[in-house]
Amino acid sequence: MAEPEVSLDKALERLEAIADKLEDPALDLDEAVRLYEEGLRLYAECAKRLDAADLRITQLADALAKQARERGAAS
């Protein structure tokens, strides 16, 4: 069963918490590796969602510019 999607804000908060824990020199190696793997998964998910948002914004801006050009040509 797939894990429920976490909000971007929560994912970024968790990444910050992981980074803080990884800075602890007393952290057990196995736990450090587990946290690092979790951080990589969160990073990949955040990057994917941010890329998708960027693409959507670009598409919307292009559509708006096209509309403006068409209205200008019709005048």
Secondary structure in CASP SS format (residue, H / E / C, confidence):
PFRMAT SS
TARGET T0000
AUTHOR 0000-0000-0000
METHOD secondary structure of the structure
MODEL  1
M C 1.00
A C 1.00
E C 1.00
P C 1.00
E C 1.00
V C 1.00
S C 1.00
L H 1.00
D H 1.00
K H 1.00
A H 1.00
L H 1.00
E H 1.00
R H 1.00
L H 1.00
E H 1.00
A H 1.00
I H 1.00
A H 1.00
D H 1.00
K H 1.00
L H 1.00
E C 1.00
D C 1.00
P C 1.00
A C 1.00
L C 1.00
D C 1.00
L H 1.00
D H 1.00
E H 1.00
A H 1.00
V H 1.00
R H 1.00
L H 1.00
Y H 1.00
E H 1.00
E H 1.00
G H 1.00
L H 1.00
R H 1.00
L H 1.00
Y H 1.00
A H 1.00
E H 1.00
C H 1.00
A H 1.00
K H 1.00
R H 1.00
L H 1.00
D H 1.00
A H 1.00
A H 1.00
D H 1.00
L H 1.00
R H 1.00
I H 1.00
T H 1.00
Q H 1.00
L H 1.00
A H 1.00
D H 1.00
A H 1.00
L H 1.00
A H 1.00
K H 1.00
Q H 1.00
A H 1.00
R H 1.00
E H 1.00
R H 1.00
G H 1.00
A H 1.00
A H 1.00
S C 1.00
END
